[in-house]
Amino acid sequence: MPSSHADVATEHASRYLQQLCKHWAHKFPVEFDPNHGAIDLSLGRTVMDADATALRITVSTDEAGSLERLESVVADHIKRFAFREELSFDWKPAPAA
């Protein structure tokens, strides 16, 4: 399953994790708490972990061609929530599980 990972530096990681999960909860299966969240989107799965310095995001999809689109959708939504700060998403292939 193609996967990629980004560590996004922010002091508001937990806030963004919860906002994204709540945002998509009406449309997709979602589970979350302040430090961990998982969303099963139609494009693929997004898993997030928040700590005091970063939001760690892993996205995975059944179709390699959808991975870049999923990265973009997740990053664009988080950037909208984080309009007060400039976030950087440096997606890298995730290590094989």
N, C-alpha and C positions, 0 to 999 in steps of 0.2 A: 504494500500500500504506500504510494508516494506521500511523503511528509516533509514539512519544513518547519523551522523554528525561528522565533525572533525574541530577543530580550529587549524590552522597551524601557529605557530609563525614565522613571517618573516616581514622584513621592505619592501619587494618587492612584496607584495600581489597583488597590482594592475597590475604590470608587468606580473606576472604569470597568473592571471585571463585573461588578454587580449591575452597572447600568446596561452593559451589553447583554448580559443574561436576561435581565428584566425586559429589555427591548424586544428580544426574540422569543420570549417565553410564550407569547400568545400564538405563535406560529410554528414553533419547533420544540422537540423535547429538550428540556434544559434542567440541569441540576447545578446548584451553586451554594456557596457560603462566602463569607468575606475574603477567604484566602484561596479558594479553588472553584473553578467553574468548568462545565462541559456543555457544549451545544451541538446537537446533531442537526446540522443544516442539510438542505437538499443537495448542496454541493459537496458536503463532507463534514467531518467532525473537527470542532475547535475545542482545545483544552487550554485553560489558562490558570496560572498560579501567580498570586500577588504576594510581594513582601514590601518592606519599607523603602526599597530602592528601585524596584522594577516590576513590570508585568511580563511574565514569561509565557509566551504563546506557542502552541504547537497546533498546526493544521494538518489534516490528512484527508485523502480522498481516494476513491476507487479508481478514478481516471486521472492519469498523469497530466492530461491536457487541462484539467479543471483546477490544478493546484495553484497556478498563478492567479486565476480568477478568485479563488477562495482567499488567498493572501490579500488581494486587493479589497475585497468586500469587507473582511474583518478589519483591516487597517483603516479603511475609509470611515467605517462606523466609529471606531475608537477615536479617530482624529476629530470627528464632529463633536463627540462628548468632551474632548480635551481642547476646545477652541482657545482656551487661555494659555496654552503652552504648545511649543513646537515639539512633536514627538518624532522619533526616528525609528523606522522599521527596517532592519537589515536582515531579510529572510535568508536563511541558510538551510541546506538539506539536513533533515533530522537524522540522527544516527538510527540505523536499523534496530528494531526491537528484538 
